Amino acid sequence: MKVNALTGLMNDFGTRPRIKVLKHTNDCTLLVFEGKPQNMGEEIEKLKVNSFTVLGEGFIEIHTQ
């Protein structure tokens, strides 16, 4: 699943959705995006999702590779 597909499944009915996208490489984890899903760029939308964690209402932390 791609990041774009996952954020498309978020229901925004009056909440302020926020996402945090973390990219895992061989030795480290990098924060590549934090903000509203509609503000992320094309490079981030195409990343493959490894896992995600729901941190609260409308707030998801997405782990990618």
Helices and strands as residue ranges (DSSP letters): H 3-8, E 18-24, E 29-35, G 37-39, H 42-45, E 49-56, E 59-64
